Amino acid sequence: MGPVHWISSSEYNCFFQDATTIKYNTNIMRIKINNQNIDLSSDYLTIAELMHERGVKPGGTAIALNNRIVKHENWETIRLKEGDSLTIISAAFGG
């Protein structure tokens, strides 16, 4: 499955995976990522899927879900739900 792109406006909510597949969605959830409210489709989202969609690489990244650290091996199984709060911290390398 390719990346999922989210489109939201006052008139409609939908997401698409490619130019031929558009899914209209009324299952919207709001979560916080680093204290910013984000509206997402509630149909598919694990922590791993969200990180992939946002281009966040697991190496050098720590995630807290509702103020609790989530181990990398659990990213694939933990599904996000309405009202969750994620803190994403990525290490910066270089000098």
C-alpha positions as CSV (number, residue, x, y, z in Angstrom):
1,M,0.0,0.0,0.0
2,G,1.3,3.4,-0.9
3,P,1.2,6.5,1.2
4,V,-2.3,7.8,2.1
5,H,-3.0,11.4,1.5
6,W,-5.6,13.2,3.5
7,I,-7.9,15.9,2.2
8,S,-10.1,17.8,4.6
9,S,-12.3,20.9,4.2
10,S,-15.6,22.1,5.5
11,E,-17.3,20.5,2.5
12,Y,-15.8,17.0,2.5
13,N,-13.3,14.6,4.1
14,C,-11.6,12.0,2.0
15,F,-8.3,10.2,1.5
16,F,-6.6,8.7,-1.5
17,Q,-3.9,6.2,-2.2
18,D,-3.4,6.9,-5.9
19,A,-5.0,8.8,-8.7
20,T,-7.8,6.2,-9.1
21,T,-8.7,5.4,-5.5
22,I,-10.6,8.0,-3.5
23,K,-12.3,7.0,-0.3
24,Y,-14.7,9.4,1.4
25,N,-14.5,9.1,5.1
26,T,-16.8,10.1,7.9
27,N,-14.6,8.3,10.5
28,I,-12.4,11.2,11.5
29,M,-10.4,11.4,14.7
30,R,-8.5,14.2,16.2
31,I,-5.2,13.5,17.9
32,K,-2.3,15.8,19.0
33,I,1.2,15.5,17.6
34,N,3.7,17.6,19.5
35,N,0.8,19.7,20.9
36,Q,-0.8,20.4,17.5
37,N,-4.3,19.1,16.7
38,I,-4.3,16.9,13.7
39,D,-7.5,15.4,12.0
40,L,-6.9,11.9,10.6
41,S,-8.8,9.0,9.1
42,S,-9.6,6.5,11.9
43,D,-9.8,3.6,9.5
44,Y,-6.2,2.5,9.3
45,L,-3.8,4.2,11.7
46,T,-1.2,2.5,13.8
47,I,1.8,4.5,15.1
48,A,4.0,2.8,12.4
49,E,1.5,3.8,9.6
50,L,1.4,7.4,10.8
51,M,5.2,7.6,11.0
52,H,5.5,6.2,7.5
53,E,2.9,8.7,6.2
54,R,4.7,11.6,7.8
55,G,8.2,10.5,6.6
56,V,9.5,9.8,10.1
57,K,12.2,7.1,10.2
58,P,12.3,4.9,13.2
59,G,16.1,5.1,13.7
60,G,16.9,7.9,16.1
61,T,13.2,8.6,16.9
62,A,11.4,8.2,20.2
63,I,7.6,8.3,20.6
64,A,5.5,8.9,23.7
65,L,1.8,8.0,23.4
66,N,-0.2,9.8,26.1
67,N,3.0,10.5,28.0
68,R,4.3,6.9,27.9
69,I,7.3,5.8,25.8
70,V,6.4,3.3,23.1
71,K,9.0,0.7,22.1
72,H,9.8,0.5,18.4
73,E,8.7,-3.1,18.3
74,N,5.1,-2.0,19.4
75,W,4.7,0.7,16.7
76,E,3.1,-1.8,14.3
77,T,0.5,-3.0,16.8
78,I,-0.7,0.1,18.7
79,R,-3.6,1.7,17.0
80,L,-4.3,5.4,17.5
81,K,-7.7,6.6,18.8
82,E,-9.6,9.8,19.2
83,G,-7.9,12.1,21.7
84,D,-4.5,10.4,21.8
85,S,-1.5,12.6,22.2
86,L,1.8,11.8,20.6
87,T,5.2,13.3,21.3
88,I,7.7,12.6,18.6
89,I,11.4,13.3,19.3
90,S,14.0,12.8,16.5
91,A,17.7,12.9,17.1
92,A,19.7,15.4,15.0
93,F,23.0,14.2,13.8
94,G,25.9,16.3,12.5
95,G,28.3,18.8,13.7
